[in-house]
Amino acid sequence: MAALSCQFYPSSFFISRSVKTRRSKHYKSCSAQLTQSNIKVVINGAAKEIGRAAVVAVTKARGMEVAGAVDNYHVGEDIGKSKDNAVVVDFTDPSSVYDNVKQATAFGMRSVVYVPRLKVDTVAALSAFCEKASMGVLVAPTLSIGSILLQQAAISASFHYSNVEIVESKATPNDLPSVNANQIANNLSNLGQIYNREDLSTEVLARGQVLGEDGIRVHSLVLPGLPSSTTVHFSGPGEIYTLKHDITNVQCLMPGLLLAIRRVVRLKNLVYGLEKFL
């Protein structure tokens, strides 16, 4: 992400293009009469489906207002209605997150980063940068509150069951196993348990992919029309315990996004995971 150029009109807001420069990157100031007490939110990646949903959600939320929208596509299209407590919401891609956060920090703006598959070393570098700058950033692997609750329930259940498998479904074969399945498997693997001792073989492909070192298998089902779904099956002597979470559309991420925006304005360092505020 580079320069943020904003245009304000009496009843509408338009996407402006992010423009890269060789020497420096700047946010251009946005001239608009905004309520001083509200949290000003800039959406980076506003032309995406989640970006457009975020603009609508922020516009409707009490105590917030859209102060800017950035994307390289659909420049000039109407996106919705229209530096204290300013927050940049980043929906871009892993390669640009670090520069985006540095740029936002330089202008006194905190960041909420929802960019799946962000590398560990990027998060570590951001954490060190935020510590020096005393500026808050929330990195959220997921904004779905239901997904977080599923993960927390799975962690609680893992202490009582010795067998566990994850089954997920998606409409497209992109990014499998999903971020959610990976995170659940990693969370359970870090608890020191050894699962599925009766079936530790990894040679049978039909048995799914083993994530981590503790025998947690993930099975990914892909069929057009399926909702995004994550199911965790636990079993013990004489019983099966099943946790399931379905996502039907991007609206499920908006409550988590609004919560993230409200919490990040109080931070002076990097926090990883929206679950820290539930």
HUWOUR-V522320 format. One line per field, one symbol per residue. ss: DSSP state (2 for helix, 1 for strand, 0 for the rest). psi: psi as a letter, one per 30 degrees, with the letter a starting at -180 (. if undefined). burial: + if it has 16 or more other C-alpha atoms within 10 Angstrom, else -. A space follows every 10 residues. Layout:
ss = ???
psi = ???
burial = ???
This chain:
ss = 0011000100 0011010010 0000001000 0000000011 1111000022 2222222222 0001111111 0000000111 0000011111 0000002222 2222220001 1110000002 2222222222 2220001110 0000222222 2222222200 0011111111 0000000022 2222222220 0000002220 0000222011 1000011111 1100000111 1111110011 1111111002 2222222222 2222000001 11022220
psi = kbkjkkkkle glkkklkkkk leelklkkkj jljkkeflkk kkjjhfflee eeeeeeeeef kkglkkflkk lglhkfkkfa l.gkhkkkkj gcleffeeee eeeeefggkl kjjijlhkle feeeeeeeee eefhkkkjjj fkgjeeeeee eeeeeeffff kfkkkkklkl flgkikllee eeeeeeeefg fgljlhffif kgfjefglkk kagggjkkkj kjkkfklkkk kjkkkajglk kkkkkkkflf fffeeeeeee eeeffflgak kjkfffg.
burial = ++++++++-- --++++++-- ----+++--- --------++ +++++++--+ +++++++++- ---+++++++ +-------++ ++--++++++ +++---++-+ +++++--+++ ++++++-+-- --+--++-++ ----++++++ ++++++++-+ +--++-++-- ++++++++++ -----+++-+ +++++++++- ---+++---- -------+++ +--+++++++ ++----++++ +++++----- --+-+++--- -+++-+++-+ +-+++--+++ +-+++---
